[in-house]
Amino acid sequence: RAVFPSLTDLPVWIPIVVGLGVGLLAGAINGSIIAITGIPPFIATLGMMVSARGLARFYTEGQPVSMLSDSYTAIGQGAMPVIIFLVVAVIFHIALRYTKYGKYTYAIGGNMQAARTSGINVKRHLVIVYSIAGLLAGLAGVVASARAATGQAGMGMSYELDAIAAAVIGGTSLSGGVGRITGTVIGALILGVMASGFTFVG
């Protein structure tokens, strides 16, 4: 605080790196717990969500964090969130469809034991997958806080349900091994159109 008495004085890259770093760390912890203990992913990630939200509420004392710089809030304004969304979607469409990372991910999701037998380091790959998921969650948090021009511990409440719904509508199997980024994008668009329609109708 002595160096940066106000959040508006922070270089824009600092909160971005912190947000991405916290997400990456949370994802790595999730992946490690799931890989080492065999706890069902739904339970592990739900526990992390509750813990992270509690820590955020404790750190902020339940108060919204404002005074964000204009450079930071610009990330969430105009077409920037859509551009970020499309770039991430294209990158992971390519990664899942054309790279070893994607092949391993589908193999583990389809049959973990068979993937392990075929020589895939399942534990290592799980940590990588959940770390990347955490990184993307951190990116989503950066965009959401920039768009709202504030940070709150309760921000993003029920977003996990929207994410699951978009994936399922897009054809992703909850049991694993089946799904495409393009389908998830279509699922998200369908949910967005429905939400806008319900809001318009009242």
C-alpha positions in Angstrom: 0.0 0.0 0.0 3.0 2.3 0.6 4.0 1.9 -3.1 0.5 1.8 -4.5 -1.9 3.6 -2.2 -4.8 3.2 -4.6 -5.7 0.4 -6.9 -5.9 3.0 -9.7 -2.1 3.4 -9.3 -1.4 -0.3 -10.0 0.1 -1.2 -13.4 -2.7 -3.0 -15.3 -0.6 -6.2 -15.6 -0.4 -6.8 -11.9 -4.0 -7.5 -11.1 -4.2 -9.6 -14.3 -1.2 -11.7 -13.4 -2.5 -12.1 -9.8 -5.9 -13.2 -11.0 -4.5 -15.7 -13.5 -2.0 -16.9 -10.9 -4.6 -17.5 -8.2 -6.8 -19.4 -10.7 -3.8 -21.5 -11.8 -2.9 -22.3 -8.2 -6.4 -23.3 -7.4 -6.6 -25.5 -10.5 -3.3 -27.2 -9.7 -4.5 -27.9 -6.1 -7.7 -29.4 -7.5 -5.8 -31.6 -10.0 -3.4 -32.8 -7.4 -6.2 -33.7 -4.9 -8.1 -35.5 -7.6 -5.1 -37.3 -9.0 -3.6 -38.4 -5.7 -6.7 -39.2 -3.6 -9.2 -40.2 -6.3 -11.9 -38.0 -4.9 -14.7 -37.4 -7.5 -13.9 -34.2 -9.5 -17.3 -32.7 -8.7 -16.7 -33.0 -4.9 -13.1 -31.6 -5.1 -13.9 -28.7 -7.3 -17.1 -27.8 -5.4 -15.0 -27.8 -2.2 -12.4 -25.6 -3.7 -15.1 -23.2 -4.9 -16.6 -22.9 -1.4 -13.1 -22.5 0.2 -12.0 -19.9 -2.3 -15.2 -17.9 -1.9 -14.8 -18.0 1.9 -11.2 -16.8 1.6 -12.2 -14.0 -0.7 -15.0 -12.9 1.7 -12.5 -13.0 4.6 -9.8 -11.1 2.7 -12.2 -8.4 1.5 -14.2 -8.3 4.8 -17.3 -8.8 2.7 -16.8 -5.4 1.0 -16.6 -4.8 -2.7 -13.2 -3.8 -4.1 -13.5 -0.7 -6.2 -11.2 2.1 -7.5 -10.0 -0.1 -10.4 -8.0 1.6 -13.1 -9.5 2.6 -16.4 -6.9 0.4 -18.2 -8.1 -2.6 -16.2 -11.8 -2.0 -16.6 -11.3 -1.6 -20.4 -10.7 -5.4 -20.5 -14.4 -5.9 -19.8 -15.9 -3.3 -21.9 -17.2 -3.3 -25.5 -16.3 -6.2 -27.7 -13.2 -7.2 -25.7 -14.9 -10.0 -23.6 -16.2 -11.5 -26.9 -12.8 -11.3 -28.5 -11.2 -13.0 -25.5 -13.8 -15.7 -25.5 -13.4 -16.4 -29.2 -9.6 -16.5 -29.0 -9.7 -18.9 -26.1 -12.3 -21.1 -27.9 -10.2 -21.3 -31.1 -7.0 -22.1 -29.1 -8.6 -25.0 -27.2 -10.6 -26.3 -30.2 -7.2 -26.8 -31.9 -5.5 -28.1 -28.8 -8.2 -30.7 -28.1 -8.7 -31.8 -31.6 -5.2 -31.8 -33.1 -2.6 -32.2 -30.2 -1.4 -34.9 -27.9 -2.9 -32.9 -25.0 -6.4 -33.3 -26.5 -5.9 -37.0 -27.4 -4.8 -37.7 -23.8 -7.7 -35.7 -22.4 -10.3 -37.6 -24.3 -8.6 -40.9 -23.6 -8.6 -40.3 -19.8 -12.2 -39.0 -19.9 -13.4 -42.0 -21.8 -11.6 -44.7 -19.8 -9.0 -43.8 -17.2 -7.8 -47.3 -16.6 -7.4 -48.0 -20.3 -5.5 -44.7 -20.7 -3.2 -45.7 -17.8 -2.6 -49.1 -19.3 -1.7 -47.5 -22.7 1.1 -45.6 -21.1 -0.4 -42.2 -20.4 0.8 -40.6 -17.2 -2.8 -40.0 -15.9 -1.9 -38.2 -12.7 0.4 -35.7 -14.4 -2.1 -35.0 -17.1 -5.0 -34.5 -14.6 -2.9 -31.9 -12.8 -2.2 -30.1 -16.1 -5.9 -30.2 -17.2 -7.1 -28.8 -13.9 -4.4 -26.2 -13.8 -5.4 -25.0 -17.2 -9.1 -25.0 -16.1 -8.1 -22.9 -13.1 -6.1 -20.5 -15.3 -9.2 -20.0 -17.5 -11.4 -19.5 -14.4 -8.9 -16.8 -13.3 -9.2 -15.2 -16.8 -13.0 -15.3 -16.5 -12.7 -13.6 -13.1 -10.5 -10.9 -14.5 -13.0 -10.2 -17.3 -16.0 -10.3 -15.0 -14.4 -7.9 -12.5 -13.3 -5.6 -15.3 -16.7 -5.5 -16.8 -18.4 -4.7 -13.4 -15.6 -2.3 -12.5 -15.5 -3.9 -9.1 -14.5 -7.1 -7.3 -16.8 -9.0 -4.9 -16.5 -12.3 -3.1 -20.0 -13.3 -4.2 -19.4 -12.4 -7.9 -20.0 -15.3 -10.3 -22.5 -17.0 -8.0 -24.1 -19.9 -10.0 -21.8 -19.4 -13.0 -20.7 -23.0 -12.5 -24.2 -24.1 -13.3 -24.3 -22.0 -16.4 -21.0 -23.5 -17.5 -22.2 -27.1 -16.9 -25.4 -26.4 -18.7 -23.6 -24.9 -21.8 -21.3 -27.9 -22.0 -24.2 -30.4 -21.7 -26.4 -28.5 -24.2 -23.4 -28.5 -26.6 -23.1 -32.3 -26.4 -20.5 -32.9 -23.7 -21.0 -36.1 -21.7 -20.9 -35.7 -17.9 -19.3 -39.1 -17.7 -16.4 -37.8 -19.8 -14.7 -38.7 -23.1 -17.2 -36.9 -25.3 -17.5 -33.2 -26.2 -16.3 -30.5 -28.5 -15.5 -26.8 -28.0 -17.7 -25.8 -30.9 -20.6 -27.6 -29.2 -19.9 -25.8 -25.9 -19.8 -22.4 -27.7 -23.2 -23.1 -29.3 -24.5 -24.2 -25.9 -23.3 -20.9 -24.4 -24.9 -18.9 -27.2 -28.2 -20.7 -26.7 -28.2 -20.0 -22.9 -27.3 -16.3 -23.7 -30.1 -15.9 -26.1 -32.6 -17.6 -23.7 -31.5 -15.3 -20.9 -31.8 -12.2 -23.0 -35.2 -13.4 -24.2 -36.5 -14.0 -20.7 -35.2 -10.6 -19.6 -36.9 -8.9 -22.5 -40.2 -10.7 -21.9 -39.9 -9.9 -18.2 
